């Protein structure tokens, strides 16, 4: 059973919305423009929730090319207007039922996070929207700490919900409780290395309080 918390922080992709097709498609277009057609979507999905610089570095692209590639990806991704993205079943009901304060803790920038939440009717459930804006991405804790500072709450009063090892690592570094999502894109075995406090197999599991 998951107890109630004063603050709930949500990853976005793979936790609230299934956006892999749009994300992977934009990455593929960026890579194809540079002659790479050999990277399967199954590989790209493992990088969702991490900074794309990690992917570019692992694929052997020089550091000087990372920022231009990222900007190209963002243009392509935005142009797609999230046409293949969908909200996971039960997410609106789950968000409506939670009485605590809610914010996001995503690797996306705040403006794009807000666009996605607005497009899919989820923005009304959030007291704050926080993306990664000019500071280190998860697994560093910065995006979590920004919301905690805004709300003025202690880490122990907060639950971080996400589907990736980087979410769990960031939560541990921030000193908050963590909840691993098994229905997203991350490998549960890798997530388990960070010993999440709770696990859920569907969004509705988060609303089952003692």
Steps between C-alpha positions, in 0.01 A plus 500: 500500500627847410432768763386852416765769445493878513675524162500272196763552230443327168728413217313559172604265219435138588322597822208726407508472121612238250707721270765256378388502137523879472830520690667214315374629166656841559827344614505273196450798268790677671724196465393429141604852402850398608502165323408279795220261412621209711368597845175315584219660696552235768837659572365853495221418744760421766619861482158656555522696823873558462667796336545441128864595536546157661367332186702716264814432700437125509451502122838664455399852402757766601396730784499799267211346304277426798333838540421543127357148492290569808359816349418316177326227698292755689381664179401165349334381821294817539397492134349156551249653743500181710271329251598149612507574873223381731421529867533174689169352609405612848734800519231774510305312764814441704605866487149615593490272803833602655451778755861612530684766302617384158787599276704345222862391510593431141801528274287701256523876530219672688341664190469169311380320812225758535404458131459124543299532821273760342450303179389189688288673761728427796618852585199563726622238746837666563591771748834553327676386183874445526730383223875497461595859421870577484605270784616136512245240393405190694662296652606825668234621747468862383159470332357347817658754731353788297145389581580427864638852535193650335258304720708550814478136604751255642623214278340241728158644413547439127457199272683485165323280242687390188575215263877531459811429705585870471174586679581268786859625522390864501245426770758333719740794458222745588405302811138444393302177496491328162242299309606288203263468203513157337279586200739759350823479302758432768642161592352405841816306583712811450250707696507249784870574552388829656256321734179695431278536806194397299407346164190536285381299200232749394415861588204395716740322737619840621156587639465196724579650839471325837 
